[in-house]
Amino acid sequence: MKRTTSAVVAAGLGLAAAPFLAAQSPIETYHVQGNVYLLAGGASNVAVQVGPDGVLVVDTGGEETADAVLAAIRTLSDGPIRWMVNTHAHRDHTGGNTTVSQAGVTLNGNPAAIIAHEEVPTRMVEEDRPITEWPLNTFFEDRRDFYFNGEAIFLYHHPRGHTDGDIVVYFRGSDVLAAGDLFITTTYPVIDAGYDGGVTGFIDGLNNMLDIAVPAWLQDGGTYVIPGHGRIGDEADVIEYRDMIVIVRDRILDMIAKGMSLDDVRAARPTLDYDPRYDAGDGPGSADAFIEAVYRDLAEGGDQ
């Protein structure tokens, strides 16, 4: 993956930039491959597809970096922002919806259309979020596809994973997957029970990505995967993450079968060998939070 410049990063590889902005924004721009770029450094990763038809944006990061994300998009293309896709409803992925959408335009003159699974606007309504953030172009089926900038784009819905509205976006021509928070490289998975998340749905989503991804030479490269947080990965990284979740789930299932309580399972440390790699320490993404989420999901019969 090639790091490129933007108006929010130091100028140097030939794209127009305003150098004084470099110190004011955390956003960095990387060319993934084909038509697809990664904007990193905000509350979440943002994927951008550019081409002759205009711009498509997958997730918009947090509200606090929305202007910086928009400025970074504009260093990649001055074409109209036509489409936005939300991989799920969480604010760190959708807080910039209003800013980016209002800066775009559809063919009929409206702000850029926001696409998501129908569970996403439902969650936003429950949280009393402004209508300008809502995806109004929704679908309920397992898959939606359309054509933009010379390639087919597939949206795959995976219920009961990170949330109930998770989708994975596949750019077929560029051979890039935007995974949202079904795949992250920074911490343990965050299973949001309040949004009907579940461990089996998480694993199903990762297995779907593995069905799509094809590695290049010696299992390195090929299909690239943009995580919701962290560095770009490939098939081998998704396999490692999937296997970790499956192993921890099976350990906890075995402990539940032996009648162990949540406190007993925590004390047994079923994630011990993975903690140096994935433990966030405390809060979401921590070993304790992951163990509790998996235990409660399995013990309550949601994913056995």
C-alpha positions in Angstrom: 0.0 0.0 0.0 1.4 3.3 -1.0 1.1 6.3 1.3 0.0 9.4 -0.7 -0.3 13.0 0.2 -3.3 15.1 1.0 -4.2 18.6 2.0 -4.2 17.3 5.5 -0.8 15.6 5.3 2.6 17.0 4.3 2.9 17.7 0.5 5.4 15.7 -1.3 4.1 13.3 -4.0 2.5 15.8 -6.3 -1.1 16.1 -5.2 -2.3 19.7 -4.5 -1.9 20.5 -0.8 -2.0 23.4 1.6 1.1 22.8 3.8 -0.3 24.9 6.7 -3.0 22.3 7.1 -0.5 19.5 7.8 -0.1 20.2 11.4 -3.8 20.7 12.0 -5.2 17.3 11.0 -4.5 13.7 11.9 -5.8 12.3 8.5 -3.3 10.4 6.4 -4.1 9.1 2.9 -2.9 5.7 1.5 -3.5 4.2 -1.9 -4.7 0.6 -1.3 -5.0 -0.6 -4.9 -7.1 0.0 -8.0 -9.6 2.9 -7.4 -9.6 2.6 -3.6 -7.9 4.7 -0.9 -7.7 4.6 2.8 -8.1 7.7 5.0 -6.6 6.9 8.4 -6.1 8.8 11.6 -9.6 9.7 12.6 -12.1 8.0 14.9 -12.3 5.1 12.4 -10.9 4.2 9.0 -12.6 5.7 5.9 -12.4 4.1 2.5 -12.7 6.2 -0.7 -13.3 5.0 -4.2 -12.6 7.5 -7.0 -13.1 7.5 -10.7 -14.8 9.1 -13.7 -18.3 8.8 -12.2 -17.3 10.6 -9.0 -16.6 9.6 -5.4 -17.9 6.9 -3.2 -17.1 7.0 0.6 -17.3 4.0 3.0 -17.9 5.4 6.5 -17.1 9.0 7.5 -15.3 8.8 10.8 -16.3 10.9 13.8 -17.9 14.3 13.7 -14.8 16.0 15.0 -12.7 15.0 12.0 -15.4 15.4 9.3 -13.9 18.5 7.8 -10.5 17.0 7.7 -11.9 13.8 6.0 -13.7 15.9 3.4 -10.5 17.9 2.7 -8.6 14.6 2.3 -11.2 13.4 -0.1 -10.8 16.5 -2.2 -7.1 15.9 -2.7 -8.0 12.6 -4.3 -10.8 13.9 -6.6 -12.7 17.1 -7.3 -15.5 15.0 -8.8 -18.9 14.9 -7.1 -19.4 12.8 -4.0 -22.3 10.6 -5.2 -22.5 7.7 -2.7 -21.7 7.0 0.9 -21.9 3.6 2.6 -22.2 3.1 6.4 -20.9 -0.3 7.5 -22.9 0.1 10.8 -24.5 2.8 13.0 -21.8 3.6 15.5 -20.9 7.3 15.8 -17.1 6.8 15.2 -18.0 5.5 11.7 -21.0 7.8 10.9 -20.4 11.0 12.8 -19.2 12.7 9.6 -22.3 11.7 7.6 -23.8 15.2 7.5 -20.7 17.0 6.5 -19.7 14.6 3.7 -23.2 14.1 2.4 -24.0 17.8 2.3 -20.7 18.4 0.3 -21.8 15.8 -2.3 -24.6 15.7 -4.8 -26.7 13.1 -6.6 -27.7 13.2 -10.2 -31.1 14.7 -9.2 -29.4 17.5 -7.1 -29.9 16.1 -3.6 -27.0 15.6 -1.1 -24.9 12.4 -1.6 -27.0 9.3 -1.0 -26.1 7.3 2.1 -26.6 3.5 1.8 -26.8 1.1 4.7 -28.7 -1.9 6.0 -32.1 -1.0 7.3 -31.0 -1.6 10.9 -28.7 1.4 10.8 -31.3 4.2 10.5 -33.4 2.4 13.0 -30.6 2.7 15.5 -30.0 6.3 14.7 -33.7 7.1 15.2 -33.5 5.4 18.6 -30.6 7.7 19.5 -32.4 10.8 18.3 -29.7 11.6 15.8 -30.4 14.3 13.2 -32.1 13.2 10.0 -29.1 14.5 7.9 -27.0 11.6 9.3 -29.5 8.9 8.5 -29.0 6.5 5.5 -32.2 6.9 3.5 -31.1 4.4 0.8 -31.5 1.1 2.7 -31.8 -2.6 2.0 -33.0 -5.6 4.0 -31.7 -8.5 2.0 -28.4 -10.3 2.5 -26.7 -8.6 -0.4 -27.0 -5.5 -2.5 -24.9 -4.7 -5.6 -24.4 -1.8 -8.0 -21.9 -0.5 -10.5 -19.8 2.7 -10.1 -16.5 4.0 -11.4 -16.0 1.0 -13.7 -16.4 -1.8 -11.2 -19.0 -3.9 -9.4 -19.6 -3.1 -5.8 -21.1 -5.7 -3.4 -22.6 -4.9 0.0 -22.9 -8.0 2.2 -25.0 -7.9 5.4 -23.9 -9.9 8.4 -26.5 -9.8 11.3 -25.5 -10.4 14.9 -21.8 -9.7 14.4 -20.3 -6.5 15.8 -23.9 -5.1 15.6 -27.1 -6.1 13.8 -26.5 -3.8 10.8 -23.0 -4.8 9.8 -22.1 -4.8 6.1 -18.9 -5.6 4.3 -18.2 -3.7 1.1 -16.3 -5.4 -1.8 -14.9 -3.5 -4.7 -14.5 -6.3 -7.2 -12.4 -4.5 -9.8 -10.0 -3.1 -7.3 -10.1 -6.3 -5.2 -10.5 -4.5 -1.9 -12.8 -5.3 1.0 -13.9 -2.6 3.5 -14.8 -4.6 6.5 -16.1 -2.1 9.1 -15.7 -3.3 12.6 -16.1 -7.0 11.7 -12.4 -6.9 11.2 -10.0 -4.7 13.2 -6.2 -5.1 13.7 -5.9 -3.1 16.9 -7.8 -4.9 19.7 -10.1 -7.8 20.5 -13.5 -7.8 18.7 -16.1 -5.5 20.2 -19.4 -7.4 20.3 -22.1 -4.8 21.0 -24.9 -6.7 22.8 -27.0 -3.5 22.9 -27.0 -3.6 19.1 -27.7 -7.3 19.0 -24.1 -8.3 18.3 -23.0 -11.9 18.7 -19.9 -14.1 18.4 -21.2 -16.5 15.7 -22.3 -13.6 13.5 -18.8 -12.2 13.9 -17.3 -15.5 12.7 -19.7 -15.8 9.8 -18.8 -12.3 8.6 -15.1 -13.2 8.7 -15.7 -16.5 6.9 -17.6 -14.6 4.2 -14.6 -12.3 3.7 -12.4 -15.4 3.5 -14.7 -16.8 0.8 -14.1 -13.6 -1.2 -10.4 -12.9 -0.5 -7.8 -14.5 -2.8 -4.1 -14.2 -1.8 -1.3 -13.5 -4.2 2.2 -15.0 -4.1 2.9 -17.1 -1.0 -0.3 -16.0 0.7 0.8 -12.4 0.8 -1.2 -9.5 -0.9 -3.9 -10.2 -3.4 -7.2 -9.0 -2.0 -6.6 -6.2 0.5 -8.9 -5.7 3.5 -9.5 -2.3 5.1 -10.4 -2.8 8.8 -12.6 -0.6 10.8 -9.5 0.3 12.9 -5.9 -0.3 12.3 -3.6 -1.3 9.4 -4.6 -2.7 6.0 -4.6 -6.5 6.0 -5.0 -9.4 3.6 -6.4 -12.9 3.7 -3.8 -14.2 6.1 -4.6 -11.4 8.6 -8.3 -12.2 8.4 -7.6 -15.9 9.0 -5.5 -15.1 12.1 -8.3 -12.9 13.5 -11.0 -15.5 12.7 -9.1 -18.3 14.2 -8.4 -16.3 17.4 -12.2 -15.7 17.9 -13.0 -19.4 17.2 -10.4 -20.7 19.6 -11.5 -18.3 22.4 -15.2 -19.1 21.8 -14.5 -22.8 22.0 -12.6 -22.5 25.2 -15.4 -20.5 26.8 -18.0 -22.9 25.5 -16.1 -25.7 27.2 -15.9 -23.8 30.5 -19.7 -23.1 30.3 -20.3 -26.8 29.8 -18.3 -27.5 33.0 -20.6 -25.1 34.9 -18.1 -22.3 35.3 -19.4 -18.8 36.2 -18.3 -15.6 34.4 -15.9 -14.9 37.3 -14.5 -18.4 37.0 -14.0 -18.0 33.3 -12.3 -14.6 33.7 -9.9 -16.1 36.3 -9.1 -19.0 33.9 -7.9 -16.4 31.3 -9.0 -18.1 28.1 -7.4 -15.3 26.1 -4.0 -15.4 27.8 -1.9 -16.4 24.8 -3.6 -13.6 22.6 -3.5 -10.8 25.2 -0.1 -9.4 24.1 -1.4 -8.9 20.6 -5.1 -7.8 21.1 -5.8 -6.7 24.7 -6.8 -3.0 24.8 -6.3 -3.0 28.6 -9.7 -1.8 29.6 -13.0 -0.8 28.1 -14.1 -2.0 24.6 -11.5 -4.2 22.9 -10.1 -5.4 26.2 -9.7 -9.1 27.1 -12.2 -8.7 30.0 -14.8 -7.1 27.8 -14.4 -9.7 25.0 -14.6 -12.6 27.5 -17.7 -11.2 29.1 -19.4 -10.6 25.7 -18.7 -14.1 24.5 -19.7 -15.7 27.8 -23.0 -13.9 28.0 -23.8 -14.5 24.4 -23.1 -18.3 24.7 -24.5 -18.7 28.2 -27.8 -17.1 27.2 -28.1 -19.5 24.2 -27.7 -16.8 21.5 -24.9 -18.5 19.6 -24.6 -22.1 20.8 
